[in-house]
């Protein structure tokens, strides 16, 4: 996949990606600055100042796109969506000017990272939150970006929606911790494992969590009850990719989400919330994984199925209460 080392692109990053024993290790995000509504950071919240680099297939980027829409910030924060294959880092047909322009018709995200820090060492990831005034990367950690979108832009967005309410924070944090470790990251630990033992450990932990969620969602409409929180939208971006990508592409094949009644109806419920279907690009998701990961799928052939995966069909979640 490649990375930047001292500001120079390196294609062969294998020694940085897998730990001894063959387990996949997700690198830490390197840019961790905060946008603040009160101006207490170097990055005050302002309309039109910030830009998000995203990709339709990436679940981490999808989180931020969802919260941007839910909070009504689409006119406040601009975005770039990567729809073309990567030759190195995430690739776009258009740049953002001031020297960050396409080269031979392609703008690659590592160009922005090099502009932010000419000596940068690390991954080039989406989402990346960019400051168009300071001309630098603010943050590339999705969990932190969605919190900023939730609270720091309320002057322009929908302040009545709070995806991380004070009363539920402890519960949300507990869900996030378990589900991130075993499921969000767990599918990648299965797909990128370099040893049988590492794969089997990740596989067992992943499906233990999915089975626990199937039971948990039998009595609750959403993870925290009737309120949709950030924990649900974080879970959504993994579940919506599971049957089309992770089940086959990453060898997560014990069962499909659409065969689990509570998880399947929960997923349809979230998909059918206002505005969500329009920014859930299933074809882009499939092409981004199957067609652009030669290390996992050398042929690049994108499967046509699954054909029994209709997120628009009726769900049964109203039986558990009305969404708050």
N, C-alpha and C positions, 0 to 999 in steps of 0.2 A: 504493500500500500504506500510506503514511502513516508518520509518526514523531513523536516528541516533540521540540519545540524550546523550550528554556528552561522545560520542564515543561508546555507546552501542546501539545495534539495538533494536528498539521498533516496534512491529507489529501493535499495536492499536494506530493510529495517528489521529483518527477522530476529536478530539477536536482542532487539529492544521490545519485542512483542510477546514472547513466550518465556515463562519462567522455567527453571529446572523442573523436570517431571512432566512437561508438556502442557501445563495449564495456561490458558489464555489470561493475560493480565491487562486490564483496561488502564491506560495511562491517566494520570491526574490532569485536569485542565490547568493551563498555565496562567491565563489572564483572569483575575478574580476581582476586578474593580466593581464598584456599585454605582448605579444611578440613584440619586436621592431627590425626593420631592422638596425637601427643606434646604437643599443646596449645601449640605454638610460634607459632601464628597467633592472630588474634582470633576464630577460628571452630574451636574444638576439636570433634573427632568425638564425637558423643553419640547414643544411640539415641532416636529420636522427635523430634529437634530440627529436622531439615531436611525440606524439601518441594520436590518437582520439579514445575514447570509444563511440561506436554508437549502434543503434538498427534499423533494417529496418522499423519497424512500426512507430517509433517516428518522427513526422514532424520536430521537432526542430533539431534532430540529422541529418535528411535527408538534411536539409539546408546546413550543413557543408560538408556533403559528396558530394553534388552537386558542391559547390564552389571549393572544393579540386579537382574535376575532371575538371571543366571548366578552372581553372587556371593552370592545368597541374602539380599538386603537388603530384600525387599519388606515385611517387618514393621518395618523400621528407618527407612526413608525413605518418607514418604507422597507421593502424586502427585495431580495433577489432569490429566485428559485433555480436550482441547478437541474436542467433537463437534458444536458448532453453528457456523454461518457467522459469519465476522467482519464486523462493521460498521466497526470500526477495527482494534484490535489483537486478538490471540488471545482468543477468547471462551469462557466456561464457564458452566454452569448454576448452579454454586455458588461462593461466595467462600470465604475462610478466616477470616472474623470480624474483630473489632477494627477495624471501619470498612471493611474490604475485603470488601464484600458486593455482591450483584447490584443493579444499577440497572435498573428495569423488566424484571427477570427475567434480566439478563445481567451477569456479572462479566467485565470486560475486563482483560487483563494489564497494560495501561498504568497502571491504578489502583495496582498494586503498585509499579511503577517510580516513580510520582509520590510514593508513600509513602516509598520508599527515598531519593529525592532530588527534592525539589520543583522543582529547577532543571535536571533531567536533560535533556540533548540527545543524541538517538541513537535507534537502532532498539529496538523492543520484540520480543524474540525468544524462541523456545523452542529448547532447554531453558533454563529459568531455575531456578537453585538458590536457594531462599529459606530464610532463617534465621528460624524461628518464635520464637526467644528475643530476638534483637536486632531483629527485625522489619524486615529489610532484605534486599536482593538480595546474595547472596554472589558468584555467578559466572554468566555467561551464555555461556561458551565451552565447547562440547560436548567438545572434545578434552581440556580440562583437567578437566572434570567426570568423564569416564570414568576418568581416572587417579586421581582422588580415590576414586571408588567401588571401584576395583581394589585400592587399598592402605590407605586411611585408616580403613576400617570393618571391618578384619579381626577385631576383638574380637567382632563380632556376626555377620559373614558367613563365607563359606567361604574360609579363609586358604590352603587347599591349591591354589586356583585363582589363577594369576598370568597375566594377559593381557598383561603387559609385562615379561617376565623379563629379568634383567640380561644374560644371554648373547645375547639376540636383539634388544636395544634398537637397536643401530646398523642392523640389517637392517630392523626394523619402521619406524624413522624414515625410511629411504630409500623404502620403499614408500609410507608416508603422504604424503611430500612430493610425489612424482610423481603419485600417484593423486588427491590432493586438488586439485592445480592443474589437471589436465587432465580428470578424470572427475567427482569429487564436485561441484566447482564448475563444471566444464566443461559439464555439462548445463544449468545455469542461464545460463552464458555463451551457449549456443546459444538457449535459450528467450527470454531477455530482451535479446538483441542488438538494436540499433537501426540497424544498417547491415549491408549484405550482406557487406562485407569482414570485419567483426568476427564475424559468424556463421560464415563459411566458415573462418576461422582456428580458432575454437573447435571446430568440427565436425571438422576434420582432426586436431587434437590429441587430441580425445576418442577417435576411432576408432583412432588410432595406439596409444593406451594400451590400449584393449580388445583389439586384435589382439595386442599384446605379452602381455597377461594370458592370452589364449587359448592362446598358445604356452607360456608359463611354467607354466600349470596342467596342461599335458600330462604333466609329469614329477613334479609335487608335489601332494600331496593338498590342502594349504593353502599360503598364501603363503610361510610359513617352513618348510615341510616337513610333518611329521605333527602339529605343535602348532598348535592354534587360538589366535590372538593377537588383540589389539585391531585389528590391521590387517585381519584377515578380517571382523570385525564392522563395522568402518567401511565396508568394501567391500560387505558384504551389504546394507546399508540403501539403497545406490544401485542395486545390481543388481536387488533385488527390486522396485523401482519402475520399472525401465527399460522393460520391454515394455508395461506398462499405462499409463504416463504419459509418460516422456521420449521414447519412440520417435515418438509422434504429437504430443503436446501441445507438446513443446519442439523438434520438427523434428530429432530425432536418429535419422534413418531409414535409415542405411546397412544395418544388419542388426539383428535382435532377439537378445536373449540366449538365448532358447530354441532358436535355430538354430545356436548355437555349442556343440559337444559338451562341451568342457571347462568353459567358463563355466557352462553350463546344469546340468551334473551337480554342479559345485562349489556352485552356488546351492542346489540341492535338498539337498545334503549339509548345508549350514548350516541351512537351514530345518527339517530333520528332527532337528537336535540337540535334546535334551530341553528342553521349555518354550518353544521359539522360535516355533513355529507359532501358539500361543495369543496371542502379543503381536505378531503380524504381521497387521494388519487391512487386507486388500487392498481391501475395499469402502470403508473409511475413507480409505485412501490415494487411491483414485480420486476419491472425492467431494471430498476436500480440495483436490486440484489442479484437476480438470476443472470442478467445480461452484463453485469459490470464487476463481477468477482471471479476472475479467471482462476484464482487459487482454489476456489471451491467448486466452480462450474466451468471447466475449461472450454466447453463447447459454446457457451454464451446463449444457448437456446432457452427461451422463456416459455414455461409451460402455459397451456391454455386454461387449465383448471385452477381451483376447483369449480365445478359447474353448479353445485348445490349450495352455494355461498351467497345468499341474498340478504344483505343487510337491511334492505328496505321492507322486508316482510314484517307482519305484525309481531310485536313482542307481548309478553304476559306480565310485565313488571308492575303494572298498575295495581295488581292484586296485593302488593306489599306497601302501598301508600302512594300519595302524590308527591312528585318531586318538589322539594322546597326551593 
